[in-house]
Amino acid sequence: MSDPANAVVRLTDVTRSFAQGGVTIDVLRGVNLAVSPGEIVALLGPSGSGKSTMLQAIGLLEGGFGGKIEIAGIDASKLGKDQRAAVRRDHIGFVYQFHHLLPDFNAIENVVLPQLITGKPRTECEERAKELLTALGLGQRLEHRPSKLSGGEQQRVAVARALANRPRLVLADEPTGNLDEATADVVLRQFLSLVREEGSAALIATHNERLAAQMDRVVRLHDGVLT
């Protein structure tokens, strides 16, 4: 399935170092990766291996990275702050370990809001939100606020929110890490099914070998290099 020539995201010799107590720590030491449309890649590595740092690089959430990051053919190293924000808005969806839903808004409103930011009509945004939430088994929970949803339900809303704007790339950082094993299996299965249906590329960070095995390809981050 991998087609490097048609990659949605391409990393070339990406590096990231931090100074700590007078010592330089090299977290990423020349990372190379290409993820194709429709391909779901597991980013495997133990806690502290740099998985989150790598996702932040790809998501254009931080500066200070060396090398080249291309998103949908756009060289992010040549972009200013506002242009990077536009690339995130137009091309990238994020799912985190903790759902980060807005507590004062119900499930459908949490999925509608990121769409409204792009200027879409509210009715269109609501239809898209209902479609995604129903596909994730939340058709009867649309009006519930996060506090009235279980942990698994909250994370499904977060998945719907990440996919709401039809991103070309989905980045997920331990998306089921805060759930019990049975719930994690259900949420991940629904997540992967929906990503495949949408045709997005996805990079999913996890330390769980069993979950990683359900994805199309596994890459491992070890000593700052992908294998």
N, C-alpha and C positions, 0 to 999 in steps of 0.2 A: 504493500500500500504506500510505502514511503516513496516520495518523488521529490528529491532535493531540488531539482530544477524549478519546481512549482511551489516551493515552500511558503507557508503562511508566516512562519517565523524562522529566521536564520541567525545564528550566533557564530561569529568568527573571532577566535582568540580573545574571548571576553575574560577580563581580569577584574578583581576587586580586592583591595587591601585595606586593612584598618590599622591605625597606630594605637597601641595600648601599652601604657606604662613604659614608654620608650622603646617598645618592641613593635616591629611591623609584622602583622599577621596576614598571610596571603590566603584568603578564603576561596577565591576562584583564580585558577592559574592556567588560563588559556582554554576556556570552554568552547567547544565547537558542537553545534547541533542544528539540524533542520527538521521541522515538523510540517508535514504536508496537509492539504485540505482533507478533512474527514478522518485523519489519523489521531488516535488517542495514545499518548505516550506516558508511561509511568516514570517519574523521577524518584528513584529509590536511593535511600541513604539514611544513616542513623541521625538522631537528633544532634544538631550542632555541626552537621557536615556541610552546611551552606545552601541547602535546598531553598530556604526562604529568601536568602540573599539573591540567589539566581532568579527566582520568580519576580522579585522586586526589580531586578535589572530588566527582565523581559517586559514587565508591566510598566516600565518607564516611571517608576515611583520614586526612584532615587538617582542622584548623579554620582559622579566619582568612579564610574566604570571605564575600563580600558577596552579596546577592541571595537568590534562592530556588531550592532544589533539592528536587524531589519525586520520590520513588521509590515506585512502585506506589500512588500517591495519598497517600503519607505526606510531610508537610512536614518535611524533615530539620533545618531550622533551629530547630525547636522541640524537638529531641530531646537528651537527655543522652548521655554516653559509652556507657553500657550499652545504651541504646535504639538508638543508631547501630550498635553491634556486632550487635544482634539483627536489624536491617534487612539488614546485610551478610550475615549467616548465612542468613537466610530468603529473600532475594530476589536476591542478586548473586553471580555467579561471575566469577573473575579468571583471565586468562591473561597472563603476562608474557613479555618477550623471552627471559629465562633461566628455565628450567623450575622451579627452586626445589623439586625433589622431595626427600623425606627419604631420605638415602642408605642408611640401615639397613633400609629397608622395600622390599619388592618392588613391582612395578607395581600389582597388585591391592590391596595394603595401602595404598598412597598414595591410591587412589581410595576405599577404604572409610573411611579415618579421618575425613574431613570429614562423612561421613554419620553416623558414630557419635556425633559431637558433638551432633547434633540429636536423639539419643535413639532412632534407628531400630534395630530388631533386626539383629544382625550378619548373619544369613542373608539378610535383605532387602538389606542393604548390599552383600554379596558378589555377589548376583545382578545388582544394578544395575551394579556395577563391571565384571563379566564382560561384560554386555550392551554397555556403552559401549566397553570396550577391544576387544572383538571387532569392533564396528562400525568401529573405527579401524584394523583390520588387525593387532591385537596379540593375537589369540586364542591364539597359540602362545608368547607372551612374558609371560604373566601372573605367573609366578614369578620373573622376572628382576629383579634390583635395578638401579637407574639406571646404575651403573658398567658393567653388562653390556649396556646398550642404546645404540643409536646416537643421535646428536643429534636426528634426526627422530622416533625412537621415544620418546625422553624427552619431547619436546614434545607428542606425541600423548597420553601419559599425563597431562601437565599439562592438556590439553584435556578429557580424561575427568574429571579431578578437578574442573575448573571447572563441568562440567555435572552432576556427581553428584547434587546436591541439587535438580535441576530448577529452576534460578534463572529468574526472570522477565526478568532482565537479565544479559547477559554483557559484560564489559569486557575488551578485549584491547589490550595496549600493545606494538606491533611484534612480534606473536606468532611471526612467521617470520624476524625480523631477524637471528637468530643461525645461520641455516641457509643452505646453498648454494641456488642458484636452483631447481634441479630438485627438491630435497627440499622447499623452501618451497612450491612449486606443489602438490605432493602433499598436504602437511599442511594448507595453506589450503583446498584443495578438500574434503578430508575434514571439516575444521572447519566450513566453511560449510554443507555438506550436513547435518551432525549438528545444528547450531544450527537450521536450517530445519525439520528433522524434529521437533525438540523444541518448536518454536514460540516460542522465546525471542526477545526483542529483543536486538540486539547493537550495540555501538559499538566499532569496531576502529581504533585509531590506527596510521597507517603513513605513510611518506614515499614509498612506491612507487606511482606512478600506475597501473602495470599491474595490481598486486594490487587496488588500490582499484576498478578498473573492473569487478571481478567481484562487487561488492556492489550492493545495491539503490539506494543513494543515496550521494552524496559531498558532504561539507561540508568547507570549508577554513578553517583557523585562520590568520588573517593580522593582524598587529599587534593581537593580543588580541581580535579580533572574528571571529565565524563568518560565512562567506559561502557 
